[in-house]
Amino acid sequence: MGLVRMLLAFAVLAGHTGVLGFEILPGPVAVRVFFLLSGFTMALVLETRYAGAPRRAFYLSRLLRLAPVYAVVLLLSLAVVLVLDDHAYLRRATLLAVLHGDVRTLAAWLWTNAAVLGQEVLYWLCLVPGGALAWSPGPVSATTKAYTLLLAPQAWSLSLEFCFYLAAPWIFARGPRFVGGLLVASLALHVLLDRVFPGLDPVWQRFLPTQLYLFLAGYFSHAIYARLRDTARNRALGLGLFLLVALFGATYDILVGPMRFGVFMCLVCLALPFVFLAFRHSAADRLLGRLSYPFYLVHYLVIGLFDAYLGEAGPLALVGLVLAAALVLHLGVELPCEPLRRRLVARAAARGRSAAPPDPGLAPQSA
């Protein structure tokens, strides 16, 4: 699914910059497809790689997979703000005012940037005179919105992802009936808030209980995959469904109707098992998948620098620079950290298994 992830990351970049001159799949929709893909992937790894392993191994793996690149992008973004003052949102004067201003705002800034968790809450708040935070659930385009304090503002989606990772082993272990009930409850809450409080869009679009159904839909998409046979026919069907989803995504902004989002997400959910089957043995697809995360995470940093120094170079140059930055992060951060991640996760898994009580139904083996 690496190609799918990279196309989604590009859709987010296009939504933030307009590099294509027209909109394809809107960025908010692309992020929600990411949530569905995460549900699929977590169901897959929990059923295979971490089956029987302690949860700490799964949690450690997720943390060490995502944290190193985020930490590097965070530090680079902070340096850009303090030295060059060319961040896409955060200005040096604003940051200095936060550092010397309201203690609660400073604590919120430190926590949300360093720990990621809770970044979505800053989309619900605004900065008021004096530097305090206040409830402001209106449109996210307001310049006083507190999310402009984030060094990597697109990482609010990682906050929801991390919360889902914490809950996923417990939720999925309870089986499809429980997962299905939770999915229906989350979807009902999403629809209710959308209908009753449409002005709260920044809240319910970035609120885990109303987005959880997307992650859980990925669980059922994986259930379809688990029953598929690896045949040439199914792989060909996967390629065809990939093209269909890509076409739907490319024309998403042209299509109209209240069911557009629901139809698209259902199509993705049904196509995903076949698309994964079609691409799962491709080394190029795996590389694109690994690049999609740093691509998504670094693009705001590159946008700020590009607008300041290379604004006349054109949109293709911007895309190329984001891709080059993603490649540098992959080669310089992800790959060097991977052996350490594997060793620590294997050690955590081994400790968990050795600490487990022996099965009373098995007699001890003699030496």
C-alpha positions as CSV (number, residue, x, y, z in Angstrom):
1,M,0.0,0.0,0.0
2,G,3.0,2.2,-0.3
3,L,1.9,3.9,-3.5
4,V,-1.5,4.5,-1.9
5,R,0.1,6.2,1.1
6,M,2.4,8.3,-1.0
7,L,-0.6,9.5,-3.2
8,L,-2.5,10.4,0.0
9,A,0.5,12.3,1.3
10,F,0.8,14.1,-2.0
11,A,-2.9,15.0,-1.8
12,V,-2.3,16.6,1.6
13,L,0.6,18.6,0.2
14,A,-1.5,19.7,-2.8
15,G,-4.3,20.7,-0.5
16,H,-1.9,22.9,1.5
17,T,-0.2,24.5,-1.4
18,G,-2.3,24.2,-4.6
19,V,0.7,22.9,-6.5
20,L,-1.5,21.4,-9.1
21,G,-3.5,24.5,-9.8
22,F,-6.7,22.5,-9.0
23,E,-7.8,20.3,-6.2
24,I,-7.9,16.5,-6.4
25,L,-8.7,14.5,-3.3
26,P,-9.1,17.1,-0.5
27,G,-6.5,16.9,2.3
28,P,-9.0,16.2,5.1
29,V,-10.4,13.2,3.1
30,A,-6.9,11.9,2.4
31,V,-6.1,12.1,6.2
32,R,-9.2,10.0,6.9
33,V,-8.2,7.4,4.4
34,F,-4.9,7.3,6.3
35,F,-7.0,6.4,9.4
36,L,-8.6,3.5,7.6
37,L,-5.3,2.3,6.3
38,S,-3.9,2.4,9.9
39,G,-6.8,0.3,11.1
40,F,-6.0,-2.3,8.4
41,T,-2.3,-2.3,9.1
42,M,-2.7,-2.6,12.9
43,A,-5.1,-5.5,12.5
44,L,-2.6,-7.2,10.2
45,V,0.4,-6.8,12.5
46,L,-1.5,-7.6,15.7
47,E,-2.7,-10.8,14.1
48,T,0.7,-11.8,12.6
49,R,3.8,-10.2,13.8
50,Y,2.6,-9.5,17.4
51,A,0.3,-12.5,17.8
52,G,1.1,-13.8,21.3
53,A,3.6,-11.1,22.0
54,P,3.1,-8.7,25.0
55,R,1.5,-5.4,24.2
56,R,4.6,-3.5,25.3
57,A,6.4,-4.9,22.2
58,F,3.7,-3.5,20.0
59,Y,3.7,-0.1,21.7
60,L,7.4,0.1,21.7
61,S,7.5,-0.8,18.0
62,R,5.0,2.0,17.1
63,L,6.9,4.5,19.2
64,L,10.3,3.8,17.8
65,R,8.9,3.6,14.2
66,L,7.4,7.1,14.3
67,A,9.2,9.1,17.0
68,P,12.7,9.5,15.5
69,V,11.6,11.3,12.3
70,Y,9.1,13.4,14.2
71,A,11.8,14.5,16.7
72,V,14.2,15.5,13.9
73,V,11.5,17.4,12.0
74,L,10.5,19.1,15.3
75,L,14.0,20.2,16.0
76,L,14.6,21.4,12.5
77,S,11.4,23.4,12.5
78,L,12.3,25.0,15.8
79,A,15.7,26.0,14.4
80,V,14.0,27.5,11.3
81,V,11.7,29.5,13.5
82,L,14.4,30.8,15.8
83,V,17.2,31.4,13.2
84,L,15.4,32.1,9.9
85,D,11.9,33.0,11.0
86,D,10.6,31.3,7.9
87,H,8.1,28.8,9.3
88,A,4.8,28.3,7.4
89,Y,2.8,29.4,10.5
90,L,4.8,30.1,13.6
91,R,6.7,33.4,13.8
92,R,9.7,34.0,16.0
93,A,8.0,36.9,17.8
94,T,5.0,34.7,18.6
95,L,7.2,31.9,19.9
96,L,9.2,34.3,22.1
97,A,5.9,35.8,23.4
98,V,4.7,32.3,24.3
99,L,8.0,31.5,26.1
100,H,7.7,34.6,28.2
101,G,3.9,34.7,28.5
102,D,1.1,32.7,30.0
103,V,2.4,29.7,31.9
104,R,-0.6,27.5,30.8
105,T,-0.1,28.4,27.1
106,L,3.6,27.6,27.5
107,A,2.8,24.2,29.1
108,A,0.3,23.4,26.3
109,W,2.9,24.4,23.7
110,L,5.6,22.2,25.2
111,W,3.4,19.2,25.7
112,T,1.6,19.2,22.3
113,N,4.8,19.7,20.3
114,A,7.0,17.3,22.3
115,A,4.5,14.6,23.1
116,V,2.2,15.0,20.0
117,L,-0.9,13.9,22.1
118,G,-3.5,16.6,22.3
119,Q,-2.4,18.6,19.2
120,E,-5.9,18.3,17.8
121,V,-7.2,20.3,20.8
122,L,-5.3,23.4,19.6
123,Y,-7.6,23.5,16.6
124,W,-10.5,24.1,19.0
125,L,-8.7,27.0,20.8
126,C,-7.5,30.4,19.9
127,L,-4.9,32.9,21.3
128,V,-6.4,35.9,23.0
129,P,-4.6,39.2,23.9
130,G,-2.2,38.4,26.7
131,G,-1.3,35.0,25.3
132,A,-4.0,32.9,27.0
133,L,-5.9,30.1,25.2
134,A,-9.7,30.3,24.8
135,W,-12.4,28.1,23.4
136,S,-12.9,28.9,19.7
137,P,-14.5,26.0,17.7
138,G,-15.0,28.1,14.5
139,P,-13.3,27.7,11.1
140,V,-9.6,26.6,11.2
141,S,-8.7,29.4,8.8
142,A,-8.7,32.0,11.7
143,T,-5.2,33.4,12.0
144,T,-5.4,33.4,15.8
145,K,-6.1,29.7,16.1
146,A,-3.8,28.0,18.6
147,Y,-2.7,25.3,16.1
148,T,-0.5,28.0,14.5
149,L,1.8,27.4,17.6
150,L,2.6,23.9,16.4
151,L,6.0,23.3,14.8
152,A,4.5,20.5,12.7
153,P,0.7,21.4,12.6
154,Q,-0.2,18.5,10.3
155,A,0.9,16.1,13.1
156,W,-2.5,16.5,14.8
157,S,-3.5,13.3,12.9
158,L,-0.6,11.5,14.6
159,S,-2.2,12.3,18.0
160,L,-5.3,10.5,16.9
161,E,-3.2,7.7,15.5
162,F,-1.2,7.3,18.8
163,C,-4.4,7.2,20.8
164,F,-5.8,4.5,18.5
165,Y,-2.5,2.5,18.8
166,L,-2.9,2.5,22.6
167,A,-6.5,1.1,22.3
168,A,-6.1,-1.2,19.3
169,P,-4.8,-4.3,21.0
170,W,-7.6,-4.2,23.6
171,I,-10.3,-3.4,21.0
172,F,-9.3,-5.9,18.4
173,A,-8.9,-8.7,21.0
174,R,-12.6,-8.5,21.7
175,G,-13.6,-9.7,18.3
176,P,-15.8,-8.5,15.4
177,R,-19.0,-8.1,17.3
178,F,-17.5,-5.6,19.8
179,V,-15.5,-3.8,17.0
180,G,-18.7,-3.6,15.0
181,G,-20.7,-2.2,17.8
182,L,-18.0,0.4,18.5
183,L,-17.9,1.3,14.9
184,V,-21.6,1.9,14.8
185,A,-21.5,4.0,17.9
186,S,-18.6,6.2,16.6
187,L,-20.3,6.7,13.2
188,A,-23.6,7.6,14.9
189,L,-21.8,10.2,17.0
190,H,-20.1,11.6,13.9
191,V,-23.4,12.0,12.1
192,L,-25.1,13.5,15.1
193,L,-22.5,16.2,15.6
194,D,-22.4,16.9,11.9
195,R,-26.1,17.5,11.8
196,V,-26.7,19.2,15.1
197,F,-23.5,21.2,15.5
198,P,-22.2,21.9,11.9
199,G,-20.3,24.9,13.2
200,L,-18.1,22.6,15.4
201,D,-16.4,21.2,12.3
202,P,-12.9,21.7,13.7
203,V,-13.9,19.7,16.8
204,W,-15.7,16.7,15.4
205,Q,-13.3,16.3,12.5
206,R,-10.4,16.0,15.0
207,F,-12.1,14.1,17.8
208,L,-11.1,10.5,18.2
209,P,-14.6,9.2,19.2
210,T,-16.0,10.6,16.0
211,Q,-13.1,9.3,13.8
212,L,-12.7,5.9,15.4
213,Y,-15.1,4.3,13.0
214,L,-12.6,4.9,10.2
215,F,-9.9,3.0,12.0
216,L,-12.4,0.2,12.9
217,A,-13.5,0.0,9.2
218,G,-9.9,-0.9,8.5
219,Y,-10.2,-3.9,10.9
220,F,-13.1,-5.3,8.8
221,S,-11.2,-4.5,5.6
222,H,-8.4,-6.7,7.0
223,A,-10.9,-9.4,7.8
224,I,-11.7,-9.6,4.0
225,Y,-8.0,-9.7,3.2
226,A,-7.5,-12.6,5.7
227,R,-9.9,-14.7,3.6
228,L,-8.5,-13.9,0.2
229,R,-6.4,-16.3,-1.8
230,D,-3.2,-15.1,-3.4
231,T,-4.2,-15.8,-7.0
232,A,-3.5,-14.0,-10.3
233,R,-7.2,-13.1,-10.6
234,N,-7.3,-11.4,-7.2
235,R,-4.1,-9.5,-7.9
236,A,-5.4,-8.3,-11.2
237,L,-8.6,-7.3,-9.4
238,G,-6.5,-5.4,-6.9
239,L,-4.8,-3.4,-9.7
240,G,-8.2,-2.6,-11.3
241,L,-9.7,-1.5,-8.0
242,F,-6.6,0.7,-7.3
243,L,-7.2,2.5,-10.6
244,L,-10.9,2.9,-9.8
245,V,-10.1,4.4,-6.4
246,A,-7.4,6.7,-7.9
247,L,-10.0,7.9,-10.5
248,F,-12.6,8.5,-7.9
249,G,-10.0,10.4,-5.8
250,A,-8.8,12.5,-8.8
251,T,-12.4,13.5,-9.6
252,Y,-13.6,13.8,-6.0
253,D,-13.9,17.6,-6.1
254,I,-16.0,17.4,-9.3
255,L,-18.5,14.9,-7.9
256,V,-21.4,16.2,-5.9
257,G,-23.9,14.7,-3.5
258,P,-24.3,14.2,0.2
259,M,-23.1,10.6,-0.1
260,R,-19.8,11.3,-1.9
261,F,-17.6,10.9,1.2
262,G,-19.4,7.7,2.4
263,V,-19.3,6.1,-1.1
264,F,-15.6,6.8,-1.5
265,M,-14.7,5.5,2.0
266,C,-16.8,2.3,1.4
267,L,-15.0,1.8,-2.0
268,V,-11.6,2.2,-0.3
269,C,-12.6,-0.2,2.5
270,L,-13.6,-2.9,0.0
271,A,-10.7,-2.3,-2.4
272,L,-8.0,-2.2,0.2
273,P,-7.6,-6.0,0.7
274,F,-7.2,-6.6,-3.0
275,V,-4.9,-3.6,-3.5
276,F,-2.7,-4.8,-0.6
277,L,-2.6,-8.3,-2.2
278,A,-1.6,-6.9,-5.5
279,F,1.3,-4.7,-4.2
280,R,2.5,-6.6,-1.2
281,H,5.6,-8.2,-2.8
282,S,6.8,-5.0,-4.6
283,A,10.0,-3.5,-3.2
284,A,9.2,-0.2,-4.9
285,D,5.9,-0.1,-3.2
286,R,7.4,-0.7,0.2
287,L,9.9,2.1,-0.4
288,L,7.1,4.5,-1.2
289,G,5.3,3.4,1.9
290,R,8.4,4.2,4.0
291,L,8.8,7.6,2.3
292,S,5.2,8.6,2.7
293,Y,5.5,9.2,6.5
294,P,8.5,11.6,6.3
295,F,7.0,13.2,3.2
296,Y,3.8,13.9,5.2
297,L,5.7,15.1,8.2
298,V,8.3,17.4,6.6
299,H,6.2,19.1,4.0
300,Y,5.2,22.1,6.1
301,L,8.8,22.8,7.0
302,V,9.8,22.7,3.3
303,I,6.8,24.9,2.3
304,G,8.0,27.7,4.7
305,L,11.5,27.6,3.3
306,F,10.4,27.3,-0.3
307,D,8.1,30.3,0.0
308,A,10.9,32.4,1.6
309,Y,13.7,31.5,-0.8
310,L,12.5,29.7,-3.9
311,G,8.9,30.9,-4.4
312,E,9.5,31.6,-8.1
313,A,10.9,28.1,-8.8
314,G,7.4,26.6,-9.5
315,P,5.3,23.8,-8.0
316,L,7.3,20.9,-9.4
317,A,10.4,22.2,-7.6
318,L,8.4,22.2,-4.3
319,V,7.3,18.6,-4.8
320,G,10.8,17.6,-5.6
321,L,12.2,19.3,-2.5
322,V,9.7,17.7,-0.2
323,L,10.4,14.3,-1.8
324,A,14.2,14.9,-1.4
325,A,13.7,15.9,2.2
326,A,11.7,12.7,2.8
327,L,14.4,10.6,1.3
328,V,17.1,12.2,3.4
329,L,15.0,11.6,6.6
330,H,14.5,8.0,5.5
331,L,18.1,7.3,4.8
332,G,19.6,9.4,7.6
333,V,17.1,8.7,10.4
334,E,14.7,5.8,9.8
335,L,17.2,3.3,8.4
336,P,19.9,3.9,11.0
337,C,17.3,3.6,13.8
338,E,15.7,0.4,12.4
339,P,18.2,-2.1,13.8
340,L,17.9,-0.6,17.3
341,R,14.1,-0.7,17.0
342,R,14.1,-4.3,16.1
343,R,16.5,-5.3,18.9
344,L,14.5,-3.4,21.5
345,V,11.2,-4.8,20.3
346,A,12.6,-8.3,20.2
347,R,13.9,-7.9,23.7
348,A,10.6,-6.5,25.0
349,A,8.8,-9.5,23.4
350,A,11.2,-12.0,24.9
351,R,10.8,-10.5,28.3
352,G,7.1,-10.6,28.1
353,R,7.0,-14.2,27.1
354,S,9.5,-15.3,29.8
355,A,7.4,-13.5,32.4
356,A,4.2,-15.2,31.4
357,P,3.1,-18.0,33.8
358,P,3.5,-21.5,32.5
359,D,0.5,-23.3,30.9
360,P,-0.8,-25.6,33.7
361,G,-1.8,-28.1,31.0
362,L,1.7,-28.7,29.9
363,A,4.1,-30.9,31.9
364,P,7.7,-29.5,32.3
365,Q,10.2,-31.0,29.9
366,S,13.1,-32.9,31.3
367,A,16.6,-31.9,30.3
